Amino acid sequence: MKHLFFLILFFTLSLQANPDKKSEELCNCLKKAKTSNFEKDKKKCLQLREKHVKALKKDSEDYNKYSENLQVCERDMMASPTEKNPPDSMDGKIAAVCECFTNAAAGKGQKFSCFQMQSNLGKKISNEEERIQFNNATNSCDK
């Protein structure tokens, strides 16, 4: 009887939801689905999310941790390569923003993300004069 109790306890604990593992699993699925041309990959992610929400019990502490991890994943997936590894030089920053606006005008991106990049890169410039120069130069890209 004692062994049965410990066996049940072991399986209960091992089956408990782990929000970090589950969010990593879904994040990997979303990354794959983003690059995939198959609808089944996207559906798989939706089914996985439903399964995780059931296991984590919505509004629980584990579910909240899971949601936070997924938000980080989604932000990371939305960030452009330039935002992940921003250029160091002023000319590089200006070129990255202008390239983004050029791509958006050609239908290869969204203009909103270019404004976001412009704002984020501008905030990282501590010298006021350089920031004004950056803003003036990049504002002309959106024409």
Buried (B, 14 or more C-beta within 10 A) or exposed (E): EEEEEEEEEEEEEEEEBBBEEBBBBBBEBBBBBEEEEEEEBBEBBEEBBEEBBEBBEEEEEBBEBBBEBBEEBEEEEEBBEBBEEBBEEBEEBBBBBBBBBEBBBEEEBEEEBBBBBBEBBBEEBEEEEEBEBBBEBBEEBBE
